[in-house]
């Protein structure tokens, strides 16, 4: 999880880049997570209600928050934490709950402004700087991502052991979500693709009541979210039957494409080079049109986030990027196959962060 020292270091880097003469007031949920580990428990009555982080030029931070945001505030790191009351359970709530933090923006009779609000004059610069900062993950961020990935590994292991014909996609989702929760030791958000892919017509999607038939290809591409950080990795299962020759061919090509992408994963390599390496494996056998999506992307507090491995990629990899590689092929009459790992990019290569088994059976 994030640490107090990590949050202070990120605040210092922001101040060094901006050199503000007056306090900054930030309200974007991603910024509050990044600089103060402030993430409202999504399973609480405080969900959807956040706060503001005031950052003084000397580095002091003050978190102003809705006091009914459960115990989330206990995990936050700030020099001072100020709860603003709305409803105490004894008297009626004080007006619309969304407005209780307005006074924070008008402290001391001076109208402040929320510097990272999209309509603020400073927002573009702040979002640009923070976006650049977030590319190279700090050690405490990597620890948070590892926690997400351990839970996701457990979900994939459950699927390999338990999915069978006759289950619905919703049954699979429920089993995976339960296993991820058990592995994390607390409730977690699990989202993504839990869908049979017949080919090009459907490459994924949230779980439905579709009853899984023997021989269908089930794409399991899901993320676990903990304190705002998230995983994202994939396996495809051929359910209840031995994979056909055609399905095995698609799988083997995806494995080869992933390996080709891995050969390019190191700091300084152009993102376009990574995409071209993955797509090139499919193009060599005339299947590039069966690969209609990105080859991977960055991952952290958002999904996706820079860098992007796409047909018209920009920029290059930096040490500390956490990225995915996710080659996939979707052929009518055969099915869809997609696989995916997550990686920490280093100066000389990468560390694979996801530990799930990739196999059709």
WOHUZI-V775574 format. One record per residue. RES is the residue in three letters. PHI is phi in degrees with one decimal (NA if undefined). PSI is psi as a letter, one per 20 degrees, with the letter a starting at -180 (999 if undefined). D_FIRST is the distance of its C-alpha to the first C-alpha in Angstrom with 1 decimal. Layout:
# WOHUZI-V775574
res=(RES:RES)
phi=(PHI:PHI)
psi=(PSI:PSI)
d_first=(D_FIRST:D_FIRST)
This chain:
# WOHUZI-V775574
res=(UNK:UNK:UNK:UNK:UNK:UNK:UNK:UNK:UNK:UNK:UNK:UNK:UNK:UNK:UNK:UNK:UNK:UNK:UNK:UNK:UNK:UNK:UNK:UNK:UNK:UNK:UNK:UNK:UNK:UNK:UNK:UNK:UNK:UNK:UNK:UNK:UNK:UNK:UNK:UNK:UNK:UNK:UNK:UNK:UNK:UNK:UNK:UNK:UNK:UNK:UNK:UNK:UNK:UNK:UNK:UNK:UNK:UNK:UNK:UNK:UNK:UNK:UNK:UNK:UNK:UNK:UNK:UNK:UNK:UNK:UNK:UNK:UNK:UNK:UNK:UNK:UNK:UNK:UNK:UNK:UNK:UNK:UNK:UNK:UNK:UNK:UNK:UNK:UNK:UNK:UNK:UNK:UNK:UNK:UNK:UNK:UNK:UNK:UNK:UNK:UNK:UNK:UNK:UNK:UNK:UNK:UNK:UNK:UNK:UNK:UNK:UNK:UNK:UNK:UNK:UNK:UNK:UNK:UNK:UNK:UNK:UNK:UNK:UNK:UNK:UNK:UNK:UNK:UNK:UNK:UNK:UNK:UNK:UNK:UNK:UNK:UNK:UNK:UNK:UNK:UNK:UNK:UNK:UNK:UNK:UNK:UNK:UNK:UNK:UNK:UNK:UNK:UNK:UNK:UNK:UNK:UNK:UNK:UNK:UNK:UNK:UNK:UNK:UNK:UNK:UNK:UNK:UNK:UNK:UNK:UNK:UNK:UNK:UNK:UNK:UNK:UNK:UNK:UNK:UNK:UNK:UNK:UNK:UNK:UNK:UNK:UNK:UNK:UNK:UNK:UNK:UNK:UNK:UNK:UNK:UNK:UNK:UNK:UNK:UNK:UNK:UNK:UNK:UNK:UNK:UNK:UNK:UNK:UNK:UNK:UNK:UNK:UNK:UNK:UNK:UNK:UNK:UNK:UNK:UNK:UNK:UNK:UNK:UNK:UNK:UNK:UNK:UNK:UNK:UNK:UNK:UNK:UNK:UNK:UNK:UNK:UNK:UNK:UNK:UNK:UNK:UNK:UNK:UNK:UNK:UNK:UNK:UNK:UNK:UNK:UNK:UNK:UNK:UNK:UNK:UNK:UNK:UNK:UNK:UNK:UNK:UNK:UNK:UNK:UNK:UNK:UNK:UNK:UNK:UNK:UNK:UNK:UNK:UNK:UNK:UNK:UNK:UNK:UNK:UNK:UNK:UNK:UNK:UNK:UNK:UNK:UNK:UNK:UNK:UNK:UNK:UNK:UNK:UNK:UNK:UNK:UNK:UNK:UNK:UNK:UNK:UNK:UNK:UNK:UNK:UNK:UNK:UNK:UNK:UNK:UNK:UNK:UNK:UNK:UNK:UNK:UNK:UNK:UNK:UNK:UNK:UNK:UNK:UNK:UNK:UNK:UNK:UNK:UNK:UNK:UNK:UNK:UNK:UNK:UNK:UNK:UNK:UNK:UNK:UNK:UNK:UNK:UNK:UNK:UNK:UNK:UNK:UNK:UNK:UNK:UNK:UNK:UNK:UNK:UNK:UNK:UNK:UNK:UNK:UNK:UNK)
phi=(NA:-65.4:-118.9:-61.7:-63.9:-63.9:-64.3:-62.8:-64.0:-68.4:-60.7:-62.3:-66.7:-64.6:-64.7:-64.9:-78.1:-95.1:47.9:-72.9:-85.1:-126.6:-60.0:-97.2:-120.9:-113.0:-128.6:-63.8:-56.1:-66.0:-68.2:-67.9:-67.9:-68.4:-98.2:-141.1:54.3:-98.9:-138.1:-68.4:-55.5:-70.9:-101.8:-121.7:-71.9:-89.5:-54.5:79.7:-119.0:-116.3:-170.5:-131.0:-117.1:-95.2:-116.6:-79.0:-57.3:-88.6:98.7:-66.3:-123.9:-128.7:-99.6:-103.1:-143.7:-64.8:-69.6:-100.1:-90.9:54.0:-98.8:-55.0:-64.9:-63.9:-92.8:-82.0:-115.9:-156.1:-61.3:-145.7:-123.8:-124.1:-84.5:-107.6:-81.4:-119.7:-140.3:-105.0:82.4:-117.0:-128.5:-58.8:-59.8:-86.1:75.5:-61.4:-60.6:-64.1:-96.5:-67.9:-91.3:-60.4:-61.0:-61.9:-80.4:-126.6:-60.9:56.1:74.7:-105.6:-73.3:-81.0:-136.9:-85.1:-66.1:-103.7:-67.9:-61.9:-96.4:-88.8:-63.6:-90.6:-61.2:-60.2:-66.9:-63.4:-64.6:-65.6:-64.7:-65.5:-59.4:-67.8:-61.8:-73.0:-59.4:-87.8:-71.8:-79.7:-55.6:-71.3:-68.1:-63.4:-62.2:-63.8:-65.4:-62.1:-62.8:-60.5:-73.0:-62.7:-67.1:-69.3:-54.3:-63.8:-63.4:-66.3:-62.9:-60.1:-61.0:-61.8:-85.0:-124.0:-69.0:-152.0:-57.1:96.1:-75.9:-90.0:-57.7:-65.1:-59.5:-64.0:-58.1:-61.6:-65.1:-65.0:-61.2:-65.3:-68.4:-62.1:-64.4:-61.6:-66.4:-75.2:86.8:-165.6:-59.9:-134.5:-84.7:-127.4:-139.6:142.3:-102.1:-135.9:-140.0:-71.9:-113.8:-80.1:143.3:-67.3:-70.0:-151.7:-104.6:168.5:129.7:-68.0:-61.3:-127.8:-84.2:-58.3:-86.5:-75.0:-101.7:-56.8:88.8:-74.9:-93.9:-105.7:-89.0:-115.5:-124.9:-137.3:-123.3:-113.6:-110.3:-132.3:53.6:90.5:-85.1:-150.7:-97.3:-170.4:-143.9:-134.7:-142.6:-119.6:-111.2:-89.8:-87.9:68.4:-159.6:-71.9:-58.9:-73.9:-58.8:-68.4:-64.2:-63.8:-62.1:-61.9:-61.9:-61.9:-66.1:-64.2:-62.5:-65.5:-67.0:-62.8:-61.9:-64.8:-65.9:-60.7:-62.0:-100.8:-80.6:-165.1:-58.9:95.3:-78.9:-65.7:-60.4:-61.2:-63.9:-64.9:-59.9:-62.7:-64.7:-67.0:-64.6:-60.1:-63.3:-74.0:-64.1:-64.6:-116.1:75.2:-112.4:-62.0:-73.5:-85.0:-119.0:-94.3:-123.0:-64.1:-94.0:154.2:-169.5:-76.7:-151.7:174.3:-79.3:-131.5:-151.2:-85.5:-144.5:-56.8:-85.7:-120.8:-100.5:-133.2:-62.4:-126.8:-71.1:-126.6:79.5:-137.6:-72.2:-122.9:-62.1:103.8:-59.1:-110.8:-133.9:-114.4:-123.8:-140.5:-69.9:-151.3:-132.9:-134.9:-124.0:-60.4:85.7:-116.8:126.5:-105.5:-132.2:-140.9:-131.5:-165.2:-123.4:-114.9:-139.4:-100.8:-79.7:-121.1:-61.4:-106.2:169.1:-159.3:-117.0:-76.4:-95.7:-86.3:-121.4:-74.5:-81.6:-104.7:-166.7:-74.7:-132.4)
psi=(r:q:r:g:g:g:g:h:h:h:g:g:h:g:h:h:h:h:l:q:h:r:q:q:o:p:i:p:h:h:h:h:g:g:i:j:k:o:o:p:o:i:k:r:i:i:p:i:p:c:a:q:o:p:o:q:h:j:i:q:q:p:o:p:q:o:i:k:l:b:j:h:h:h:i:q:o:q:h:q:p:o:p:p:p:g:p:j:i:h:q:q:q:m:a:p:h:i:i:h:j:h:h:h:i:k:q:k:j:p:o:r:q:o:h:j:q:h:j:q:h:i:g:g:g:g:h:g:g:h:g:h:h:i:g:o:p:r:h:h:g:h:g:g:h:h:g:g:h:g:h:h:g:h:g:h:g:g:g:h:h:h:p:r:q:h:q:r:h:h:g:g:g:g:g:g:h:g:h:h:g:g:h:h:j:r:p:q:p:p:r:b:p:m:q:p:o:i:b:h:h:o:j:b:r:q:q:a:j:p:p:p:q:p:i:q:o:o:p:n:n:r:q:p:p:p:k:h:q:q:r:n:r:q:q:p:p:o:p:j:q:p:q:r:g:g:g:h:g:g:g:h:h:g:g:h:h:g:h:h:g:h:h:i:n:q:p:i:p:p:h:h:h:g:g:h:g:g:h:h:g:h:h:h:j:k:j:h:i:j:n:j:a:r:i:a:r:r:q:d:i:r:o:r:r:q:r:p:n:r:h:m:q:q:a:r:q:q:p:i:p:p:r:q:p:m:q:q:q:o:p:p:i:g:r:q:p:q:r:p:r:q:q:o:p:r:h:j:c:r:p:p:h:q:j:q:p:o:q:h:999)
d_first=(0.0:3.8:6.5:10.0:11.6:10.0:11.0:14.4:15.0:14.7:17.0:19.4:19.7:20.5:23.1:24.5:25.1:26.6:28.2:28.8:31.6:30.3:27.0:25.0:24.1:21.4:21.2:19.8:16.8:15.0:15.8:14.5:11.0:11.3:12.9:11.7:8.6:11.6:11.8:14.6:14.5:16.8:18.4:19.7:22.8:20.8:19.9:21.5:21.7:19.6:20.2:20.9:19.4:22.1:21.7:24.7:26.2:25.4:21.7:21.6:19.5:20.5:18.7:21.5:20.6:22.6:22.7:22.8:19.3:18.6:15.9:13.3:14.4:13.3:9.6:11.0:11.8:15.5:18.6:20.2:19.5:22.6:23.0:26.0:28.0:29.5:30.5:30.7:32.2:35.5:36.8:36.6:33.7:34.4:35.3:33.1:29.5:28.5:30.6:29.4:27.3:30.4:31.5:28.3:29.7:33.0:32.2:35.2:37.6:36.4:35.1:31.8:30.4:27.0:26.6:24.5:26.7:28.5:31.8:31.1:32.8:29.7:27.4:28.4:27.7:24.3:23.1:24.6:22.9:19.4:20.0:21.0:18.1:15.7:17.6:16.3:12.6:11.0:9.5:5.9:6.8:8.3:5.7:4.3:8.1:9.0:7.7:9.9:12.5:13.0:13.8:16.0:17.8:18.7:20.1:22.2:23.4:24.6:26.5:28.3:29.3:30.4:31.5:35.3:38.1:38.9:35.3:34.5:31.6:30.3:30.5:28.4:25.7:25.8:25.4:22.6:20.6:21.3:20.3:16.9:16.4:17.6:15.4:12.2:13.7:13.8:15.4:14.1:16.1:18.0:20.4:22.6:26.0:27.5:31.0:34.1:35.3:39.1:39.0:39.1:39.5:36.0:33.1:30.4:29.6:28.0:29.5:33.1:35.7:37.1:38.2:37.2:40.3:40.9:40.4:38.2:35.2:32.1:29.3:25.8:23.5:20.4:16.9:14.1:12.1:8.8:8.0:10.5:9.3:11.8:13.8:17.6:19.9:23.4:26.2:29.7:31.7:35.5:35.9:38.6:40.7:40.9:39.8:42.9:44.0:43.0:39.5:39.0:40.2:37.7:34.8:36.1:36.4:32.8:31.7:34.0:32.6:29.0:30.3:32.1:29.1:27.1:30.0:29.3:25.5:25.3:24.9:28.1:29.3:30.4:28.6:32.2:32.7:29.8:31.2:34.7:33.9:32.5:35.3:37.9:37.6:38.5:41.2:42.9:43.8:44.6:41.6:39.8:40.8:38.9:35.7:35.3:31.7:29.2:28.3:24.6:22.3:19.1:15.8:12.6:12.5:16.1:18.2:20.3:19.8:21.6:23.0:25.4:27.6:30.6:34.4:34.4:31.3:30.7:29.1:27.6:24.4:22.4:20.4:16.7:17.6:15.9:18.8:20.6:24.2:25.9:29.7:31.7:35.4:37.2:40.8:43.1:44.7:42.1:38.7:35.4:33.1:29.7:27.0:23.7:21.1:18.0:18.1:16.6:19.7:20.9:24.1:26.0:24.6:21.4:19.0:18.9:15.5:17.1:19.0:21.2:25.0:27.0:30.5:32.9:33.6)
